[in-house]
Amino acid sequence: MAKMPNARRDWGKEAFSESFKREMECFRKDVLPLAEAIDEGNTVFDNDLGVVINEIGDDEQQIKVRVGVFFAQIVFCVSCGEGPPIDEAYCEMWVSIDKSTAETQFTLIKD
């Protein structure tokens, strides 16, 4: 399970947003549900991510953050002579961080 210990540590402090974004940008397609956000046949290009925080909240057990994630996808192409094109992609997801363990869950927000 993914964990975000620095974001949990900095919850309620000015450093939270920066800690959160730094940890999020380290995760890749094996952890984040990015494949659910792209067209069938395309592949997530496992390069750098861009993360924008759209909403922050919490309850007794969890820190909840709605984020926008910018990433790249390799477009399936049967007749591409020089290899398949790479396009920019974007999705939004909820990130839930357990306040006691820092265990983190990612839930894609579908349009």
C-alpha positions as CSV (number, residue, x, y, z in Angstrom):
1,M,0.0,0.0,0.0
2,A,1.2,3.5,-0.8
3,K,2.0,5.9,2.1
4,M,2.5,9.6,2.3
5,P,4.2,10.1,5.7
6,N,5.5,13.6,5.0
7,A,2.1,14.9,4.0
8,R,0.6,13.4,7.1
9,R,3.4,14.9,9.2
10,D,2.8,18.3,7.7
11,W,-1.0,18.2,7.9
12,G,-2.3,21.5,9.3
13,K,1.0,23.3,8.7
14,E,2.0,25.7,5.9
15,A,4.3,23.0,4.5
16,F,1.5,20.5,3.8
17,S,0.9,21.5,0.1
18,E,4.5,21.3,-0.8
19,S,5.1,18.0,1.0
20,F,1.9,16.5,-0.5
21,K,2.9,17.5,-4.1
22,R,6.5,16.2,-3.7
23,E,5.3,12.8,-2.5
24,M,2.5,12.6,-5.2
25,E,5.0,13.3,-8.0
26,C,7.1,10.3,-6.9
27,F,4.2,7.8,-7.5
28,R,3.9,6.2,-10.9
29,K,1.4,4.1,-12.9
30,D,1.9,1.1,-10.7
31,V,0.3,3.0,-7.8
32,L,-1.9,5.7,-9.4
33,P,-5.1,4.8,-11.3
34,L,-3.9,6.7,-14.4
35,A,-4.7,3.8,-16.8
36,E,-8.4,4.2,-16.0
37,A,-8.3,7.8,-17.3
38,I,-6.9,7.2,-20.8
39,D,-8.5,5.8,-24.0
40,E,-8.6,2.1,-24.5
41,G,-5.4,0.9,-26.3
42,N,-3.3,3.7,-25.1
43,T,-0.6,3.3,-22.5
44,V,0.5,5.6,-19.6
45,F,4.0,7.0,-20.3
46,D,5.7,6.6,-16.9
47,N,7.5,10.0,-16.8
48,D,7.2,13.0,-14.6
49,L,3.8,14.0,-13.2
50,G,2.4,17.4,-12.6
51,V,0.0,17.7,-9.6
52,V,-2.4,20.5,-8.8
53,I,-4.3,20.6,-5.5
54,N,-7.9,21.5,-6.2
55,E,-9.5,20.9,-2.7
56,I,-8.4,20.0,0.7
57,G,-10.4,18.7,3.7
58,D,-10.4,16.1,6.4
59,D,-12.5,14.1,8.9
60,E,-11.5,12.3,12.1
61,Q,-9.6,9.5,10.3
62,Q,-8.5,10.9,6.9
63,I,-7.0,13.8,5.1
64,K,-8.8,14.1,1.8
65,V,-7.3,16.0,-1.2
66,R,-8.8,16.4,-4.6
67,V,-6.0,16.7,-7.2
68,G,-5.5,17.2,-10.9
69,V,-2.8,15.1,-12.4
70,F,-1.0,16.0,-15.6
71,F,0.8,13.1,-17.3
72,A,1.6,11.6,-20.7
73,Q,0.1,8.8,-22.7
74,I,1.4,6.8,-25.6
75,V,-1.2,6.8,-28.2
76,F,-1.9,3.4,-29.9
77,C,-1.2,3.8,-33.6
78,V,-1.1,1.0,-36.2
79,S,0.4,3.0,-39.0
80,C,2.9,5.3,-37.2
81,G,6.2,5.1,-39.1
82,E,8.4,6.8,-36.5
83,G,6.8,5.3,-33.4
84,P,3.6,6.1,-31.6
85,P,2.9,9.7,-30.6
86,I,2.9,10.8,-27.0
87,D,0.0,13.1,-25.9
88,E,-0.6,15.0,-22.7
89,A,-3.3,13.7,-20.5
90,Y,-5.2,15.0,-17.4
91,C,-7.4,13.4,-14.8
92,E,-8.7,14.2,-11.3
93,M,-8.7,11.9,-8.3
94,W,-9.3,11.9,-4.6
95,V,-6.3,11.1,-2.4
96,S,-7.2,9.8,1.1
97,I,-4.4,9.7,3.7
98,D,-5.0,7.8,6.9
99,K,-4.1,10.2,9.7
100,S,-2.7,7.4,12.0
101,T,-0.8,5.2,9.5
102,A,-0.2,7.5,6.4
103,E,-1.6,4.7,4.2
104,T,-2.9,6.3,1.1
105,Q,-5.7,5.5,-1.4
106,F,-6.4,6.9,-4.8
107,T,-9.8,7.1,-6.4
108,L,-10.2,8.4,-9.9
109,I,-13.0,10.9,-10.4
110,K,-14.8,10.0,-13.6
111,D,-16.6,12.6,-15.6
